[in-house]
């Protein structure tokens, strides 16, 4: 009897030990899994990619850059990228800010405009293992992705609208400078006018600066006195002088890059659009999704890179009667023909 009891006690003790060991083993296994999970989470955090948007100007000064920042931030949020926007007080700071972004370890460094071409070329050449991108300019390096716009497609639409709306058969355009880059605006505008109104004359006078509103106002008033009832502004900050002249003299004008009709819909009746937010969004999202590749990418009407208010995008401003819905309907048809290839608008820089 005592032997049987002793035997049962031994079996019970062994069972207890086995259960205890099993529990300990499971706890260790569980702890191991937790440790592994924590390691993975930590590794994931360490591998989080980051983007620096280096602007050549301040956002408050140029709404063009606000679009870039907004598009980049949206894509970064959607793809889990960390992002920082670095503004420059003037273009001379661009190179320094690009170098700061490199030193701080950002994986993708995005900038914009021709003012950034030289500093980006220098910094990208010195850092061949870093990814860079530039909007509205081209840097031909293996570690840089560039976005160019087909402004001539949008300016063709603007010219067509002006040619249809003019009551004097005289329209004008005021570019900043007589440089090849601005031919994408001037030639497209001229061809758009001629496409719909062969009798219309197009006046072209240059400001000589991107930042001289007083001179632009003087030129606009002169074009108006020569019969132009619609004058396209194409001179950046100098456009403000054209807008002021339009309000004083009572003619009609258009803005660039963003919707400027909201500022004075009675006189600023159209805006040629450059959707930098779309490009910034695309570039950053591609990077976040691991689909980023360098090279040059073009954005025209088909890619929603350029456009015209009321034709490719809505506006907060009511359509001015000088333009009218009939004109917009005809220009929408022209837009569709450009996208389909029925109307070919060539890049004047390649002709």
Backbone torsions as a table, in degrees:
resi	resn	phi	psi	omega
1	UNK	NA	-47.7	178.0
2	UNK	-60.9	-37.3	179.6
3	UNK	-64.6	-42.1	179.3
4	UNK	-64.3	-40.9	-179.9
5	UNK	-64.6	-43.5	179.1
6	UNK	-61.9	-39.1	179.8
7	UNK	-63.1	-42.0	-179.8
8	UNK	-67.1	-38.4	178.3
9	UNK	-63.2	-41.3	178.1
10	UNK	-62.4	-44.5	178.9
11	UNK	-61.2	-41.8	179.6
12	UNK	-62.3	-42.7	179.8
13	UNK	-62.5	-42.6	179.2
14	UNK	-63.7	-40.2	179.3
15	UNK	-62.6	-41.9	178.7
16	UNK	-61.4	-43.2	-180.0
17	UNK	-62.7	-43.5	-179.1
18	UNK	-63.9	-42.0	179.4
19	UNK	-64.2	-44.5	179.9
20	UNK	-60.7	-43.4	178.9
21	UNK	-63.9	-42.3	179.9
22	UNK	-61.7	-43.1	179.8
23	UNK	-62.9	-43.8	-179.8
24	UNK	-62.8	-40.2	-180.0
25	UNK	-63.2	-42.3	-179.7
26	UNK	-65.3	-40.4	179.4
27	UNK	-62.9	-41.8	179.4
28	UNK	-64.6	-40.5	179.1
29	UNK	-63.1	-44.1	-179.9
30	UNK	-62.6	-44.3	178.4
31	UNK	-61.9	-37.3	178.8
32	UNK	-62.8	-42.2	179.1
33	UNK	-65.4	-41.3	178.7
34	UNK	-62.8	-42.5	179.1
35	UNK	-61.3	-41.3	-179.7
36	UNK	-65.6	-40.8	178.8
37	UNK	-64.1	-42.4	178.1
38	UNK	-62.2	-38.4	178.9
39	UNK	-64.2	-41.1	179.9
40	UNK	-65.2	-42.4	179.3
41	UNK	-62.7	-42.1	179.0
42	UNK	-63.4	-42.2	179.6
43	UNK	-64.6	-38.6	179.8
44	UNK	-61.9	-41.5	179.4
45	UNK	-64.5	-40.1	-179.2
46	UNK	-66.0	-30.5	-176.2
47	UNK	-89.2	-0.6	179.5
48	UNK	-58.6	126.1	-178.5
49	UNK	-79.9	155.8	-179.2
50	UNK	-133.2	150.7	-177.7
51	UNK	-127.6	134.3	172.1
52	UNK	-112.2	128.5	175.1
53	UNK	-104.1	108.6	-177.0
54	UNK	-101.8	112.4	-176.9
55	UNK	-98.7	148.0	-178.9
56	UNK	-87.5	0.5	179.5
57	UNK	-149.8	-179.7	178.4
58	UNK	-92.6	143.2	-176.8
59	UNK	-58.5	-41.0	-178.2
60	UNK	-66.5	-22.6	-179.2
61	UNK	-84.7	-37.0	-174.3
62	UNK	-132.0	107.4	-179.9
63	UNK	-60.0	-21.2	176.6
64	UNK	-53.5	-40.2	-178.5
65	UNK	-78.3	-25.9	176.1
66	UNK	-63.0	-39.6	178.0
67	UNK	-61.0	-44.2	-179.4
68	UNK	-61.8	-46.7	-179.8
69	UNK	-61.7	-42.8	-178.6
70	UNK	-64.3	-45.3	-179.2
71	UNK	-64.8	-41.9	-180.0
72	UNK	-65.9	-42.3	-179.6
73	UNK	-64.0	-41.1	179.4
74	UNK	-61.6	-46.1	-180.0
75	UNK	-65.9	-39.0	179.7
76	UNK	-63.6	-41.2	179.5
77	UNK	-65.0	-40.5	-177.9
78	UNK	-70.3	-28.4	-175.6
79	UNK	-108.5	3.3	175.7
80	UNK	77.7	24.0	178.2
81	UNK	-89.3	146.2	170.1
82	UNK	-82.5	142.9	-176.0
83	UNK	-141.2	145.8	176.3
84	UNK	-140.6	131.5	178.4
85	UNK	-102.1	122.4	-178.5
86	UNK	-111.4	114.5	-179.5
87	UNK	-93.2	148.9	176.8
88	UNK	-109.9	138.7	178.4
89	UNK	-73.2	-25.1	172.0
90	UNK	-158.4	170.5	-172.8
91	UNK	-65.2	-21.9	-178.8
92	UNK	-68.0	-18.1	-179.7
93	UNK	-85.8	-9.9	-172.1
94	UNK	-58.6	-48.9	-178.6
95	UNK	-60.3	-45.3	179.7
96	UNK	-60.8	-42.3	-179.5
97	UNK	-69.3	-33.4	174.5
98	UNK	-64.6	-41.5	179.0
99	UNK	-66.4	-36.2	176.4
100	UNK	-63.7	-42.7	179.2
101	UNK	-62.2	-38.4	176.7
102	UNK	-65.6	-47.2	-178.1
103	UNK	-62.1	-32.4	-179.3
104	UNK	-84.3	0.1	170.0
105	UNK	83.7	21.9	177.8
106	UNK	-66.3	139.3	-175.7
107	UNK	-77.4	-41.4	177.0
108	UNK	-122.2	131.5	179.4
109	UNK	-119.8	117.5	-174.2
110	UNK	-112.2	133.5	175.6
111	UNK	-137.5	-171.2	-174.8
112	UNK	-159.3	158.0	173.9
113	UNK	75.4	162.1	-176.6
114	UNK	-64.9	-21.2	177.1
115	UNK	-63.7	-22.1	-177.7
116	UNK	-94.4	-5.2	-173.9
117	UNK	-60.2	-53.6	-177.6
118	UNK	-64.2	-49.2	179.0
119	UNK	-64.0	-37.5	179.0
120	UNK	-66.8	-40.0	178.7
121	UNK	-58.2	-44.8	180.0
122	UNK	-63.5	-47.8	-176.3
123	UNK	-70.6	-40.2	-179.4
124	UNK	-67.9	-37.5	176.9
125	UNK	-64.8	-34.7	-179.0
126	UNK	-78.9	-13.4	-178.4
127	UNK	-133.2	69.0	-173.5
128	UNK	-65.6	-16.8	-179.5
129	UNK	-93.1	0.4	179.4
130	UNK	-101.0	146.7	179.5
131	UNK	-92.1	135.0	179.1
132	UNK	-130.6	160.2	174.1
133	UNK	-148.7	149.5	178.2
134	UNK	-137.5	138.8	-178.7
135	UNK	-109.7	134.8	177.4
136	UNK	71.4	29.4	174.9
137	UNK	-168.5	166.6	-178.2
138	UNK	-123.8	128.3	171.2
139	UNK	-122.1	112.5	-173.0
140	UNK	-87.0	78.7	176.8
141	UNK	-135.0	151.2	-174.9
142	UNK	-67.0	-16.6	-179.5
143	UNK	-109.0	19.7	-179.3
144	UNK	-125.3	133.8	171.9
145	UNK	-103.9	129.0	-175.8
146	UNK	-117.7	145.1	175.5
147	UNK	-120.0	122.8	173.6
148	UNK	-112.8	151.8	-178.2
149	UNK	-110.2	147.3	175.0
150	UNK	-92.4	66.8	-177.6
151	UNK	-58.5	-29.3	-178.1
152	UNK	-63.6	-26.3	175.8
153	UNK	-70.1	-43.2	179.1
154	UNK	-70.6	-38.7	179.9
155	UNK	-69.0	-27.5	173.7
156	UNK	-62.5	-43.8	177.4
157	UNK	-63.4	-42.7	179.0
158	UNK	-61.6	-43.7	178.3
159	UNK	-63.5	-39.7	178.7
160	UNK	-63.0	-42.3	178.5
161	UNK	-62.9	-42.9	179.6
162	UNK	-65.1	-42.2	-179.3
163	UNK	-65.5	-32.8	178.2
164	UNK	-78.2	-33.9	-172.9
165	UNK	-87.0	-27.0	-173.6
166	UNK	-58.1	139.1	177.7
167	UNK	-104.0	-8.4	-179.0
168	UNK	-110.7	-4.5	-175.0
169	UNK	59.1	27.1	174.4
170	UNK	-137.4	122.7	177.3
171	UNK	-130.5	165.1	-178.4
172	UNK	-137.0	164.2	172.5
173	UNK	-141.3	137.9	-177.2
174	UNK	-121.5	94.4	176.7
175	UNK	-81.1	163.2	-179.6
176	UNK	-69.5	-53.2	-174.9
177	UNK	-140.7	159.5	177.5
178	UNK	-85.7	74.3	180.0
179	UNK	-126.9	154.3	-174.9
180	UNK	-58.2	-37.9	-177.2
181	UNK	-54.9	-36.9	-176.7
182	UNK	-81.6	-5.5	173.7
183	UNK	-63.0	-24.4	178.2
184	UNK	-65.0	-23.3	175.9
185	UNK	-91.0	-45.8	-172.7
186	UNK	-69.7	-52.2	-176.2
187	UNK	-65.3	-41.9	177.3
188	UNK	-59.3	-43.1	178.6
189	UNK	-62.1	-47.7	-179.8
190	UNK	-60.1	-44.0	-178.9
191	UNK	-67.5	-35.9	177.5
192	UNK	-65.1	-41.6	177.3
193	UNK	-61.8	-49.4	-177.4
194	UNK	-63.0	-30.8	-178.1
195	UNK	-62.8	-32.4	-175.0
196	UNK	-111.2	-17.0	-174.5
197	UNK	-150.1	92.0	-175.9
198	UNK	-71.7	-12.6	-179.3
199	UNK	-90.0	-10.7	-174.6
200	UNK	-78.9	142.7	175.5
201	UNK	-101.6	139.5	178.1
202	UNK	-113.5	117.9	177.6
203	UNK	-89.8	134.1	179.5
204	UNK	-128.3	119.7	176.1
205	UNK	-138.2	137.0	-175.2
206	UNK	-97.4	143.3	177.2
207	UNK	-74.9	-39.6	-175.0
208	UNK	93.8	0.8	-178.8
209	UNK	-161.5	152.2	174.2
210	UNK	-85.0	-9.0	-173.0
211	UNK	-135.4	54.1	178.8
212	UNK	-138.7	74.7	-178.9
213	UNK	-59.1	-35.1	-178.7
214	UNK	-62.3	-44.0	179.1
215	UNK	-67.8	-40.3	179.3
216	UNK	-63.2	-38.5	177.8
217	UNK	-63.2	-44.0	178.9
218	UNK	-59.3	-44.2	-179.9
219	UNK	-66.1	-41.4	-178.7
220	UNK	-63.1	-42.9	178.8
221	UNK	-63.9	-36.6	178.2
222	UNK	-67.2	-44.2	177.5
223	UNK	-61.2	-40.7	178.7
224	UNK	-63.6	-39.8	178.4
225	UNK	-66.8	-21.5	176.9
226	UNK	-90.9	9.9	171.5
227	UNK	108.3	-4.5	-178.1
228	UNK	-73.5	120.5	176.8
229	UNK	-98.6	-8.8	173.2
230	UNK	-135.1	127.7	-178.7
231	UNK	-131.3	117.7	-179.7
232	UNK	-81.8	128.5	176.3
233	UNK	-90.8	129.5	-178.2
234	UNK	-144.0	50.7	-172.3
235	UNK	-139.7	31.1	175.5
236	UNK	57.8	-124.7	-177.6
237	UNK	-62.0	-29.9	178.7
238	UNK	-62.7	-19.7	178.6
239	UNK	-57.1	-27.8	-179.0
240	UNK	-59.4	-33.0	177.7
241	UNK	-68.9	-36.8	177.3
242	UNK	-66.0	-42.1	179.3
243	UNK	-62.3	-41.3	-179.8
244	UNK	-64.6	-41.6	178.9
245	UNK	-64.3	-40.1	179.9
246	UNK	-61.8	-41.0	179.9
247	UNK	-67.0	-35.0	-178.5
248	UNK	-77.8	-42.4	-173.3
249	UNK	-94.6	-15.3	175.3
250	UNK	85.9	19.1	174.5
251	UNK	-94.9	-177.3	-175.8
252	UNK	-114.5	150.4	-176.4
253	UNK	-146.0	179.8	-179.9
254	UNK	-142.2	155.7	178.5
255	UNK	-104.5	-177.3	-177.2
256	UNK	-129.4	150.8	170.1
257	UNK	73.3	-54.9	179.1
258	UNK	-122.2	172.7	-178.9
259	UNK	-74.3	103.6	179.4
260	UNK	-94.3	-3.5	-179.6
261	UNK	-62.5	-26.7	-177.1
262	UNK	-66.2	-18.3	-177.8
263	UNK	-79.3	-32.9	-179.4
264	UNK	-162.7	75.1	-174.9
265	UNK	-63.1	-14.2	178.5
266	UNK	-74.1	-27.1	-177.0
267	UNK	-123.8	-37.9	175.3
268	UNK	-87.6	95.4	-166.3
269	UNK	-99.3	-11.1	178.5
270	UNK	-147.2	163.2	170.8
271	UNK	-144.0	129.0	172.2
272	UNK	-79.9	126.1	-170.7
273	UNK	-103.0	141.7	171.1
274	UNK	-126.6	108.1	-170.1
275	UNK	-86.1	72.3	-179.9
276	UNK	-64.3	-25.4	178.0
277	UNK	-66.2	-36.2	178.4
278	UNK	-63.4	-43.7	-178.7
279	UNK	-68.4	-46.0	179.1
280	UNK	-59.9	-41.7	177.8
281	UNK	-61.2	-48.1	-178.2
282	UNK	-61.5	-46.7	-176.7
283	UNK	-63.6	-46.6	-177.5
284	UNK	-70.0	-38.8	179.0
285	UNK	-65.2	-41.5	176.4
286	UNK	-58.6	-41.0	179.9
287	UNK	-66.4	-44.4	180.0
288	UNK	-64.1	-30.1	-179.4
289	UNK	-92.4	4.2	180.0
290	UNK	72.7	24.5	-177.0
291	UNK	-113.6	12.9	-174.4
292	UNK	-74.3	134.0	174.4
293	UNK	-141.7	147.5	-176.9
294	UNK	-83.9	175.7	-176.3
295	UNK	120.3	-173.0	-177.3
296	UNK	-106.6	132.2	177.7
297	UNK	-123.9	134.5	-177.9
298	UNK	-103.7	141.0	-179.4
299	UNK	-125.5	115.0	178.1
300	UNK	-122.6	-152.6	179.6
301	UNK	-63.0	-41.7	-177.2
302	UNK	-64.2	-31.5	-177.5
303	UNK	-95.2	5.5	-177.8
304	UNK	61.5	30.1	178.8
305	UNK	-87.0	-29.2	178.3
306	UNK	-133.4	167.1	-179.6
307	UNK	-179.4	-167.3	-179.2
308	UNK	-146.1	135.3	179.3
309	UNK	-56.3	144.7	-179.5
310	UNK	72.5	-15.7	-179.3
311	UNK	-102.5	-51.2	179.2
312	UNK	-111.5	-10.6	-178.1
313	UNK	-150.9	145.9	177.1
314	UNK	-74.1	164.7	177.0
315	UNK	-133.9	151.0	174.8
316	UNK	-69.8	-21.7	-177.9
317	UNK	-86.4	143.4	174.0
318	UNK	-68.4	148.1	179.3
319	UNK	-65.2	128.8	-179.7
320	UNK	-72.5	142.0	-178.2
321	UNK	-62.8	-25.4	178.7
322	UNK	-60.4	-37.2	176.8
323	UNK	-82.3	-58.5	175.9
324	UNK	78.0	153.8	-176.5
325	UNK	-67.8	-32.4	179.7
326	UNK	-62.0	-41.5	176.5
327	UNK	-63.3	-45.0	-180.0
328	UNK	-60.4	-42.3	-179.9
329	UNK	-61.3	-40.6	179.2
330	UNK	-68.2	-38.1	179.8
331	UNK	-71.1	-33.6	174.6
332	UNK	-60.9	-40.6	178.1
333	UNK	-63.9	-40.8	177.5
334	UNK	-63.6	-42.1	177.9
335	UNK	-57.2	-46.3	179.8
336	UNK	-63.1	-35.9	179.3
337	UNK	-70.3	-32.6	176.0
338	UNK	-68.5	-44.0	-179.6
339	UNK	-64.1	-38.6	-179.1
340	UNK	-76.6	-16.4	-178.1
341	UNK	95.6	-2.7	179.3
342	UNK	-64.0	-37.7	172.4
343	UNK	-110.7	124.8	179.4
344	UNK	-103.1	120.5	176.3
345	UNK	-108.2	111.6	-173.9
346	UNK	-86.7	151.7	175.3
347	UNK	-72.3	114.8	-177.4
348	UNK	-63.8	-18.3	178.4
349	UNK	-77.0	-11.9	-177.5
350	UNK	-111.9	2.9	-179.0
351	UNK	-85.3	NA	NA
